[in-house]
Amino acid sequence: MDQMNPINQINQMNLSPDMKTINPSILYYGTPVVLLNTLNEDGTVNISPISSSWALGDCLVLGIGITGKAFENMKRHPECVINVPGPSMWENVERLAPYTGKNPVPAEKKQNGFTYQKDKYEISGLTPIESIRVKPTRIRECPIQIEAEVRHIRIPDHVSYFAIVETQAVQVHVHQNKLLGENHIDPTKWSPLIYNFRHYFGLGDHLGKTFRSET
Ligand SMILES: Cc1cc2nc3c(=O)[nH]c(=O)nc-3n(C[C@H](O)[C@H](O)[C@H](O)COP(=O)(O)O)c2cc1C
């Protein structure tokens, strides 16, 4: 009888000798880093490193802290560029890491060691290029640059510190040397920069491909 009780089943699973229940402070289990470009009120561009994103079709969803400049900018001007750096760019990303474009720096960010930086291009050593469909510039060094329009912003009921920002890709740019034919990115030439529990990694070895792969 007890064996049918789901709670007992869960307890039994937790007693498995090779597992332990934990209360982690972060759950960054390995997602690509993107550099999110948004438009400042004076027409300059802010760059924010982000790892909470996913893409399906032309929909790109971002998890964005509401005290940061990116959130403020996207609410005022609903456009962005999602720049995707490769592993060789991790130091450019990390140069941006301790900064916010928000002035004054919000108390909670100050507590975490953030300071204000207006010119994120200068500090990161990256280069702006004009976008085609949106106002924020793109980052030339990033092999993939996705111009996008913000479609919906929602703050989840159970949290107060970040928003789920839904965007629609309207123009995709790719470095020529990452292409396979006309419209495919060559997965043997492209590698994302992975944010793995606050450490930067590249991809490991190629393991295989899914039955739907076109390349
Ligand atoms: C690699 C990396 C990934 C990050 N991922 C996120 C994220 O997914 N969402 C977020 O809100 N902040 C993320 N952050 C923190 C922001 O970059 C940080 O809050 C920064 O101050 C935002 O800049 P802004 O205030 O100028 O927009 C990440 C930082 C780093 C270095």
Ligand as a Chemical Component Dictionary entry (heavy atoms), coordinates in Angstrom:
data_LIG
# 
_chem_comp.id                   LIG 
_chem_comp.type                 NON-POLYMER 
_chem_comp.pdbx_formal_charge   0 
_chem_comp.three_letter_code    LIG 
# 
loop_
_chem_comp_atom.comp_id 
_chem_comp_atom.atom_id 
_chem_comp_atom.alt_atom_id 
_chem_comp_atom.type_symbol 
_chem_comp_atom.charge 
_chem_comp_atom.model_Cartn_x 
_chem_comp_atom.model_Cartn_y 
_chem_comp_atom.model_Cartn_z 
_chem_comp_atom.pdbx_ordinal 
LIG C1  C1  C 0 27.496 35.568 -18.572 1  
LIG C2  C2  C 0 26.413 36.357 -17.903 2  
LIG C3  C3  C 0 25.103 35.978 -18.024 3  
LIG C4  C4  C 0 24.080 36.731 -17.448 4  
LIG N1  N1  N 0 22.776 36.355 -17.626 5  
LIG C5  C5  C 0 21.796 37.174 -17.231 6  
LIG C6  C6  C 0 20.447 36.887 -17.561 7  
LIG O1  O1  O 0 20.126 35.890 -18.197 8  
LIG N2  N2  N 0 19.491 37.777 -17.177 9  
LIG C7  C7  C 0 19.805 38.915 -16.503 10 
LIG O2  O2  O 0 18.905 39.704 -16.208 11 
LIG N3  N3  N 0 21.069 39.190 -16.150 12 
LIG C8  C8  C 0 22.072 38.369 -16.513 13 
LIG N4  N4  N 0 23.359 38.661 -16.200 14 
LIG C9  C9  C 0 23.635 39.839 -15.373 15 
LIG C10 C10 C 0 23.569 41.120 -16.213 16 
LIG O3  O3  O 0 24.535 41.107 -17.226 17 
LIG C11 C11 C 0 23.773 42.317 -15.287 18 
LIG O4  O4  O 0 22.607 42.462 -14.512 19 
LIG C12 C12 C 0 24.100 43.611 -15.997 20 
LIG O5  O5  O 0 24.265 44.615 -15.033 21 
LIG C13 C13 C 0 23.013 44.026 -16.963 22 
LIG O6  O6  O 0 23.427 45.239 -17.575 23 
LIG P1  P1  P 0 22.405 46.449 -17.701 24 
LIG O7  O7  O 0 21.913 46.807 -16.318 25 
LIG O8  O8  O 0 23.238 47.548 -18.315 26 
LIG O9  O9  O 0 21.298 45.962 -18.590 27 
LIG C14 C14 C 0 24.400 37.893 -16.713 28 
LIG C15 C15 C 0 25.732 38.266 -16.572 29 
LIG C16 C16 C 0 26.734 37.509 -17.166 30 
LIG C17 C17 C 0 28.166 37.945 -17.024 31 
# 
loop_
_chem_comp_bond.comp_id 
_chem_comp_bond.atom_id_1 
_chem_comp_bond.atom_id_2 
_chem_comp_bond.value_order 
_chem_comp_bond.pdbx_ordinal 
LIG C1  C2  SING 1  
LIG C2  C3  SING 2  
LIG C2  C16 DOUB 3  
LIG C3  C4  DOUB 4  
LIG C4  N1  SING 5  
LIG C4  C14 SING 6  
LIG N1  C5  DOUB 7  
LIG C5  C6  SING 8  
LIG C5  C8  SING 9  
LIG C6  O1  DOUB 10 
LIG C6  N2  SING 11 
LIG N2  C7  SING 12 
LIG C7  O2  DOUB 13 
LIG C7  N3  SING 14 
LIG N3  C8  DOUB 15 
LIG C8  N4  SING 16 
LIG N4  C9  SING 17 
LIG N4  C14 SING 18 
LIG C9  C10 SING 19 
LIG C10 O3  SING 20 
LIG C10 C11 SING 21 
LIG C11 O4  SING 22 
LIG C11 C12 SING 23 
LIG C12 O5  SING 24 
LIG C12 C13 SING 25 
LIG C13 O6  SING 26 
LIG O6  P1  SING 27 
LIG P1  O7  DOUB 28 
LIG P1  O8  SING 29 
LIG P1  O9  SING 30 
LIG C14 C15 DOUB 31 
LIG C15 C16 SING 32 
LIG C16 C17 SING 33 
# 
